[in-house]
Amino acid sequence: MDFQEIRKEYENTGIQESDLLDDPIQLFRNWYAVAVEKCPGRWLEPNVIALGTSDLEGNVSNRYVLMKSILDEGVQFFTNYDSHKGKQLAENSKCAIALHWPYLGRQVRIEGTTSKTSREVSEAYFHSRPRGSQLGASVSRQSSTIETRKALELQKQKLDEQHKNQPIPLPENWGGYLIRPHRFEFWQGRLDRLHDRVVYEQSEGLWKRRFLAP
Ligand SMILES: Cc1cc2nc3c(=O)[nH]c(=O)nc-3n(C[C@H](O)[C@H](O)[C@H](O)COP(=O)(O)O)c2cc1C
């Protein structure tokens, strides 16, 4: 496999000072809106985020999850609170996420602190999902060892029958996290690897921005 063959040039006009906003959440919303608008197909989800978490011993773990909203306060995603990520976040609420939109030559990185969303928020999202996904989330003890897939499928079927014509209750250990950002980085790929990077950092409640070397 020849990695030298894979060499893409990023040609665009880059990030102009006049494109920037004082509020990085608003800028993130704008970039996300462009990512959705220009998304090349339904097979690609522009709301996929790489989520990095760590425990207090410094063991780091990374996986993709789906961003489900961008609020003024931060970014929300949903998962199982007893999963590996859930356990790491219980120990260390700091996390980092990254999004990559290759068709725009753009990357966004966010660092922040997580907190669980309210039960109402988790309920509303859980019940907005297809019944099959609700059942799947309910029977899966995410990140724990399973003996067979068949057993999981049988549990799903059993739960479905138990709640025939009734809603599936939100499991105690399932819900959302809100990531409250304290750092954003907007990256725009440019020609000859002289990419643009703008960083926003919070200091005394105000966002300050600066450009970084690529
Ligand atoms: C594109 C994509 C989207 C995913 N979205 C979610 C999600 O929103 N929530 C979730 O719990 N897992 C999601 N997963 C599965 C996670 O990557 C991961 O396997 C799971 O959450 C267990 O991670 P953990 O053991 O580190 O807790 C997604 C996987 C992929 C590839």
The ligand as an SDF file (V2000), in Angstrom:
LIG
                    3D

 31 33  0  0  0  0  0  0  0  0999 V2000
  -20.5860    6.4590   12.8660 C   0  0  0  0  0  0  0  0  0  0  0  0
  -20.7790    5.9410   14.2510 C   0  0  0  0  0  0  0  0  0  0  0  0
  -21.6730    6.5460   15.1060 C   0  0  0  0  0  0  0  0  0  0  0  0
  -21.8520    6.0930   16.4080 C   0  0  0  0  0  0  0  0  0  0  0  0
  -22.7030    6.7450   17.2330 N   0  0  0  0  0  0  0  0  0  0  0  0
  -22.8110    6.3550   18.5230 C   0  0  0  0  0  0  0  0  0  0  0  0
  -23.6000    7.1190   19.4410 C   0  0  0  0  0  0  0  0  0  0  0  0
  -24.1930    8.1600   19.1020 O   0  0  0  0  0  0  0  0  0  0  0  0
  -23.6720    6.6660   20.7200 N   0  0  0  0  0  0  0  0  0  0  0  0
  -23.0080    5.5430   21.1490 C   0  0  0  0  0  0  0  0  0  0  0  0
  -23.1200    5.1880   22.3180 O   0  0  0  0  0  0  0  0  0  0  0  0
  -22.2420    4.8330   20.3060 N   0  0  0  0  0  0  0  0  0  0  0  0
  -22.1100    5.2200   19.0110 C   0  0  0  0  0  0  0  0  0  0  0  0
  -21.3130    4.5100   18.1470 N   0  0  0  0  0  0  0  0  0  0  0  0
  -20.5770    3.3280   18.6790 C   0  0  0  0  0  0  0  0  0  0  0  0
  -19.2860    3.8210   19.3870 C   0  0  0  0  0  0  0  0  0  0  0  0
  -18.2930    4.1620   18.4490 O   0  0  0  0  0  0  0  0  0  0  0  0
  -18.7360    2.7860   20.3800 C   0  0  0  0  0  0  0  0  0  0  0  0
  -18.5220    1.5580   19.7380 O   0  0  0  0  0  0  0  0  0  0  0  0
  -19.6700    2.5600   21.5760 C   0  0  0  0  0  0  0  0  0  0  0  0
  -20.2750    3.7600   22.0050 O   0  0  0  0  0  0  0  0  0  0  0  0
  -18.9040    1.9430   22.7420 C   0  0  0  0  0  0  0  0  0  0  0  0
  -17.8300    2.7850   23.0690 O   0  0  0  0  0  0  0  0  0  0  0  0
  -17.0980    2.6990   24.4970 P   0  0  0  0  0  0  0  0  0  0  0  0
  -16.8360    1.2250   24.7560 O   0  0  0  0  0  0  0  0  0  0  0  0
  -15.8120    3.4620   24.3340 O   0  0  0  0  0  0  0  0  0  0  0  0
  -17.9980    3.3060   25.5070 O   0  0  0  0  0  0  0  0  0  0  0  0
  -21.1220    4.9480   16.8490 C   0  0  0  0  0  0  0  0  0  0  0  0
  -20.2180    4.3260   15.9770 C   0  0  0  0  0  0  0  0  0  0  0  0
  -20.0420    4.8220   14.7130 C   0  0  0  0  0  0  0  0  0  0  0  0
  -19.0420    4.1530   13.8010 C   0  0  0  0  0  0  0  0  0  0  0  0
  1  2  1  0
  2  3  1  0
  2 30  2  0
  3  4  2  0
  4  5  1  0
  4 28  1  0
  5  6  2  0
  6  7  1  0
  6 13  1  0
  7  8  2  0
  7  9  1  0
  9 10  1  0
 10 11  2  0
 10 12  1  0
 12 13  2  0
 13 14  1  0
 14 15  1  0
 14 28  1  0
 15 16  1  0
 16 17  1  0
 16 18  1  0
 18 19  1  0
 18 20  1  0
 20 21  1  0
 20 22  1  0
 22 23  1  0
 23 24  1  0
 24 25  2  0
 24 26  1  0
 24 27  1  0
 28 29  2  0
 29 30  1  0
 30 31  1  0
M  END
$$$$
